[in-house]
């Protein structure tokens, strides 16, 4: 803790980041909170397209990399709505994480080859309050779902690094 105080005195404030995020920033590589849970790493970029009333139309572009030796087939990435602590519903649809009521959007299913990269892009209409939250640093809440090689469903949150822009894929 004394080291943190010394940093604050020297630099005015200190920001503590997980080592994976620091490495990603220094090396220009994607980072994830836990590569053991879901070995999909990557980046995301957001662009505001239009405002109308209480809603904002945004473009969300993802670049995902499969860090495993196994192809990931039919991966579905969803943009989840924030949890509503006032909702104590026990309704099956409300508790199903893939229910349309629990997400803003879902990208079309994509195959991600072993050590391969895929780029996904979609426009979504979100509440202005959610857009403000994303701009203040929280970012979109992303999840990925797929069936693994043993036939078991896998679903987990994605921890992607925000970048200003993801260039279009280059032709081969």
N, C-alpha and C positions, 0 to 999 in steps of 0.2 A: 504493500500500500504506500510506503514512503516513496517508492519509485514513481508511482502514479502521481503523487503530489508534486514531485520534482518536475515531471513532464508538464503538468498543468501550469506550474510557475514559469517554465521555460517557453512553452508554446501557447499558453492561454487556456487551452482545453485539450483533453486527450480523447481519442477515439480508440476503443478496444475492439478489434476484429478477430474472428477466428482465423487461425493460421491458414486454412484452405482459401479463405477469401483474400488474405494478403498475398498468398502465392498466385492466385488467379489474377489479381491486379498487377502484380509485378511481372508475371510471365505471360499475361495475355491469354490464359487458359481458363476454361470453365471451372466453376467450383460448385460443390454440393455439400449440404450439411452432413450427409452420411451416404457415401458411395456404396456401403454394404447393403443398405436397405433397397435402394433403387439405383442401379449403376447408370443412370441417365443424367448427364450433365449438360449444361448449355447456357444460353443467353436469351434475353428477351428485349424487345424494343417496343415502345409505345408512341403513338402519334395521335393527337387530337385532330379529328376530321371536321366535326361540326357540333354545334350546341343548339338545343331546342328545348325551351322550358326547363324542366328539372332533369333532363337527360343529356348525355354527351355520347356522340358516336366516335369511337376510337378504333384505330388499327393496332392489332397486337400481332407481332411477328416473333416466332420462336425459332431458335436453332438448337437442335438437340443432338447429342452425341452418345452413342451406345458404347460404354467403356468395357463391355464384356466380350467374350469369345463366342457368344451365341447370338443369333439373330433374334430380335424382338418383333413379333408379328402382331399386326392389328392393334397397335398401341393407340389408345384414345386419351387425348389430353383434354381436360376440362378446366374451365375458369369458374371456380366456386364462388358462391356468395358468402359473405362473412357469416359466422355463426350468430344466431339471434338468441342471446341468453334468456330473453323473455318467452321464447317458444319452448314450452315443456310438453309438446305434443308427443304422443306415443304412436301416432299414425304411422303405418309401415312406409308410406310414400314419403313422409316427412323425414324419416330416419334413413332412407335409402340415399347414399351419397351420390348416386347417379341419376336421381330423380331430377327432371327439368326444373322443379321448384327450388332445387339446391344449387343450381349453377346458372351463370350468365350465358355460357356458351360451351359447346364441345366441338373441338376440331375433328374433321373426318379422320377415320382410322388410318394409320400409317405404319409401314414396316420400316424398322431401323436395323440395318444389317450390322453384324458384329464389327465394332470399331468404325462404324459408319456414321454419317451425319444426315439429318433431314431438316428441311426448313418448312415451317408451317406459318400461314398468315391468315388472319380472319378479322373482319370488322365486327365490332359488338356495340350494342347500345346499353349503356350502364347509367345508373343514377349519378348526377353531378356530385353528390356527396361521396360516392365511391371513387370517382375520378380524383377528387380532391385528396382523398386518403392515399390513393396510389401515387399521386404527385408528391406527397409529403414524405415518401420513403417506404411505405408499407408494401407497395407493389401488388400485383394481382396474386390471388391465391390459386396456385396451379396444382393439379393432381394428374397422375398418369395411371392407366389401368390396362392390363394385358394378361394373356394366359401364358404361363411359363412352359418350358419344355416338358415338364411332368404333368401338364394339364391343369395346374392349380392357378386360380385367379390371383393376380398381384395387383395391389392398389396402394399407392403411397403419394405423398406430397412431393412436388418438385421444388428444389431450391435453386433457382437460376439467377444469374448475374445480369443486372440491367445494363444495357449499352445504349448509346445514342442511335445507332442504326445497324441493321444487319443487311449486308449487301445481297443482292439477288444471286442465286446460284450461277456459277460460271459453266458454260457449255463445255462438254468434253472434247 
